[in-house]
């Protein structure tokens, strides 16, 4: 960091630092690739800067190495220290290994073992301390003084900023034609400060647009209030940008040079992760997809066509277990899926009539992506249903169409409680579910599969439970509760034979008896 008395660095100063930055001992010039599918959909050219392909799957090694390469032999001999639970830790560890220096990495005790192992594999000495990044940061500052180490800040250092700025240098060299805007994710601000300094010094007509999560927008709020603010809490979905307070230097640069700030939400980021996968067959972490989510939002808001945008895919350190959540929310984020609570009469044939209504929706039949129902009332049934949509804003029209056909409908597409929890909680014990038999079916994922099931059922049998969620395969796994009198055993077996869908009866399963059977 500059001393308090030093003169602030200008874009020209940063230009020199970026042009002379030492990053390529550890970093590669990452590709700038067109996102062809996304570009066609948006009617604008989208370029992806593939920082997810660096050795540590993130841009962070650029700034860390540039800072450390400028240290004296004496400083390197004593070693460096940083506080990080993510990409910066790996960047420092790799840089220290390259420079033959000791690296102490202080990480919160809550850090996933995957990240701890990655740092140790690069030769870093891991010290676990505290419950949060703030605890780890304070402990790192104490160790810095006690052991005479050099602190490598993750973002608030001109040498770190200059290292990150080499990304902009590469973008402008790789694409020398028209470029209308570069979209940059912001956590502490090191990346956007480096990118903005270089672009505004070389091609000031190009917009630099900073992107933050709507629950971690410290930079946006700081610029709006013209002072650095500290957030009480930050959302952790995009952990790579979850910073409560931005740096002094990064704030100064961003306030003066960034043209615009936008925020995106979790669903939009999940949809962007899918967009990147479709075009690259690579999976980026949430922070790595912020820029793509922002481009989609920017195009929708400004109705642009024929422009060229660059998105920096800044990282790909994604925990595998998070993919389930991302896949669940991506369709809603793109509004290719709409969710509803629909009330139907608890009477014979109403379920089939509701399915026929879905098949007759304006715009053509929709695929059912999810269907959850449990009998609970003798008069009415409440079902949780998901449907594919053909564009944004359709969910309200579909809900209105259900109402016109006599089915009260509540649009849950943007309801966080419904999306995160209630969809998994529909069900339970029911005193009305007498003579219930529980069956697991494998249905073919094709139009008419459910109607075939309903058509072959005897009129006197009642569906008391139905659970289905599309998993992207060519078949669907469905759990069905059917109220079938014992006297109909023979007819029931005949029904299953005629249906010819793979089936397992679970009526005697102890899990069913504990959680579903009255």
C-alpha positions, 0 to 999 in steps of 0.5 A: 500500500502507498503511505498516507503522504504519497501522491495518489497514482494516476491512470498513467502511473498504473499504465506503466505498472501494468505494462511492466508487471511480472505475472507471466512466470505463473500466469498464462495469457488466457483466451478471449473466446466468443460465447456463440450461443449466448451471443445469438440469443442476446443479438450482441457479441459476447466475449469470455475472458477465460481466467478460469483456466489459470493454474489456480482456476482464478485470476488472483495469482496475477496480483499476488505474484506481481506483488511478491516478485517486487519484494527484496531477497531479504523479504522473500527469505523471511516469507509472506503471509495472507488471510484468505479462504479462497482463490487469493490463498492459492495464488500466494501459495503458488507464487511463493513456491515459484519464488522459493519463499515461505508462505503462511496462509491464515484461513478461518476454521470453517474453510472447506477441506478441499481449499485447505488441501489445495493450498497445502499442495502448493506448499503453503503453511495453513494456519486455521484461526477464527470463524470468519475472514475478519478473524483470520485477517486480524490474526494474520496481521499479528503473525506478520509483526511477530514473525517479520513476514510481509503481508500480501493484501488480496486487493488493496495494494497498487502492485496487486491492482497492477497485476490484475490489470494485465487482464485488460491489457490482454483483452485489448490486444486480443480484440482490437475491434469495437468493444462497447463495455467490459463487465467486471465482478467486484469483491474488494475491488482489485480486479476492477481497479486494475481493469479500469486503470488500463482501459481508461488510459488506453481506450477511454471510450470503452465502458467499464461496468462493475458487477456485484451481488445484490446482497454484497454490494459494498462498492456500489453503496460506497460510491453512492455515498462517496465514502467507504461503508461497511456492510453488516452482513454479506451473502455467501453464495458468491463467496469470491465477492463476499466482502464487507468493506472495499479497499481504500485504493480500490474505492478511490480508483473505482469511484473515479473510473468505473462508468456504471455499477449493476447488481445481480441476484442468485437466480441470475448468477445460476442461469449465467453459470449454465450459459457459460457451461453451454458455450464452453462446457466449463463450470465457473464459480458464482463470482466467475459468472457475475459478469455474464449475468450482468451482460444479460441484464444490461442488454435486456434493460437497454435493448441493445443490438449489435454491440460487443461486450467482454465478460471476465470469467474470474474464477472456477473454484466451485464445490461440486456439491453446490451444483445441485443448487445451481441446476435447481435455480438456473431455469428460474433465473432464466425464467425458463421455469415458472412455479405455482401453487394451484388449488383444485377441487378434491373430486374425481377427475379434477387432477386430469382436468388440471393436466389437460388445462396445462396441455392447452395453455396459450403458446402450446403444451408446456412440460411439467418440471415439478409436481408435488401434492399430498391429500390433506383436505376433503374439499380442496387440494393444493398442488405445487407445480413447475412448468417450462416457459418460453420467455420472461414475464410468462408466469403471471399470464399462466397463473391468470389462465389457470384462474380462468379455468377455475383453478386458483393459482398463486405465482411463486416464481419469484418467491424465495421461501417457495424456491428454497424450502417449501418445494421440498416440504410438500407432503406429510401424514394425512388422515384422509389417505385410507387404503393408500398404496405407495409406488415408485415409477419411472416414467418416460420423459415425453408428452402424454406419459402422465395422461396415459397413467391417468387414463388407465386408472380405474375411476374409483381410485384416487391419487393421494400423493404425487411427487415429481421433479424433472432431473434432465434425464430422458426418464422421470422418477415419480412417487405416487400414492393411490387409494386402492381398496383391497378388493381391487388387488387383481384389477390393480395388478392388471393396471400396472401390467397395462401401464408397463412403466417400471415400478416398485411398491413402497407401501411397506417401506419404514420411511413411508410409515414414519413420514407419510402414512397416517 
